[in-house]
């Protein structure tokens, strides 16, 4: 049985410790093709196991975090509803010719402005115009209030998340 020189599988050059093509800790280095990483040789970091104190800290905040996340989801839905209601009142006012007349443009669902057709066949009384304007103002105030509440809810959730992470770090450090 004769021993043959080991050759590079890519370019066919002789390989070995002092050769241009050789085995390296991450895989294979070929002079022609460069480094070819072998994923089976990479050692991935493993997370530290969760201790008793850290698990206790996780359990302490889990219910409160879930409740706060549901509250923020509800606030997001309320904000979306208020925004849609405001958009509908603005559109109704524009169609009636109360806001902006024939030059009124409404931003559509996909972001592009589209002209609003004004119904000139029927004129509104001053009371109806005032009611449409008041409805738009009320809807805009509802959107602003929903934005404010959503901001406060998100801030509270962020504060609670930071407190939970801080308690977890302290528990991990004390173990």
N, C-alpha and C positions, 0 to 999 in steps of 0.2 A: 504494500500500500504506500503510494508516494504522497508526500505532503505537497500541496500546491499553495501558492501565495494567495492570500485573501485579496479579493478585488472589490472595488466599490460597486454596489448594485446599480448606481445611476450612470456613471461615466466609464466604468471599466478600469480605472487606474488602480495600481496597487494600493492597498490600505494597510494601516497599522499605526503604531504609536508615533513614529516620526514622519509618516507620509502625509501628503496633502489631504487625502480623504481618510477620515478616522471616526471612531466612536467617541462621542462626547457625553457628559452627564445628562443632557437634555434630549439626546437622540443621536443623530448622525450628521456629520459635517462633510459635505461634498465640495470639492474645490470648484466644480462647475456649477452646481445647483445651490450651494449655500447650506445653511442650517435647516434641517428638517426635524421638527420637534416631534418626539414620541410622547403622546399624552399619557401613556401608561407609566412613564417615568416621573411625571410631575406629581409632587406631593402637595395636595391641597390642604389648606388650614382647616382644622376642625374646631367648632365652637366649644367654649368651655361648658362643662355640664352645669345645669342649674341646681344650686344648692337649696337647702330648706328655707333659709332666710330670704333668699331671692324669690323663691316661689311664693312665700308668704306675702312679700311686697307686690308681686304680680297679682295675686288673688285679691289683695286689699283694694286695688284700683280697677280691677277688671269690670265690675258691675257699674261703677261710676263712669268709666270711659264709654262703655256700651250705651248707657243712658244719654250721655252728652253727645255721642255720635248720632243717635236717633233724633235728639232735639235739633241738632244742626241740619240733619236731613229734612226735618219738618220745616225749618226756617228757609231752607233752599227752595222747597216746594212752594211755600207761601210767597217768597220773593218772585218766583217764576209766575205764579198766578197773578200777583199784583202787576207785574210787568205786562202780561198779556192783556189784562183788563185795561191798563192805561193805553196800550197800543190800540185796542178796539175803540176806546173813547176818542182818541186823537183821529183815528181813521173816520169815525162817524162824524166828527166835527169838520174834518176836511171835506168830506163828501157833501155835507150840508152847506159848505162855503163859509163857515164861521171862522175857521183858522186858515189863514193864508190864501184863500180864494183859489183861483185856477192854477196858481204857481206852486201849490203845495206838493211836496215830494215825501213819500214814505219809504223808509228803508225796509226792504223785503226780508224774507226769512234767510235768503242767501247773501245778504249784505248789499245788493245792488239797489240804488234808488229807483223808484218807479213812480210815475205821475199818478195823482189821484183824480179820478173823474168827478167833477162837481155836478151835482144834479141841479140844473138851473130851471127845471120845470116847476119846482114848487119853492116858494119863499117861506122862510120861517119867521114866526113872530119874534119880537124882541124878547119876550118871556122864554120862548123855546131856545133862542140863541144863548140867553143868559144861563139857562139850565144846562145846555151842552158845555158851555165854558166852565161852569161850576163843577160839572161832572169830571171834566178833564183835570181841573185843579185838584179836586178830591182824589182822583186816581193817582196823580203825580205825587201828592203828599203820602198816599198809601205806599207807593213804591219807595219813596225816601225813607219812610218809617221801617219798611221791610228790609231795606239795605242796612239801616242802622242796627236793627235787631239781629240780622245775619252777621254783621261785623262783631257785635258783642258776643254772640253765640260761638263764633269761631275763635275769638280771643279766649273765652272761657275754656273751650276744648283744648286750645294750645297750652294754656296754663296748667290744666289738669294733666295733659300728656307730659309736660316738662316735670311736674311734680312726681308722676309715676316713674319716669326715667331716673330722676334724682334718687328716689327711694330704692329703686332697683340697683343703681350704682353703689349706693351706700351699703346695701345689704350684701352685694357681691364683694365689696372691699372688706367688710367685717368678717367674712368667712375665711 
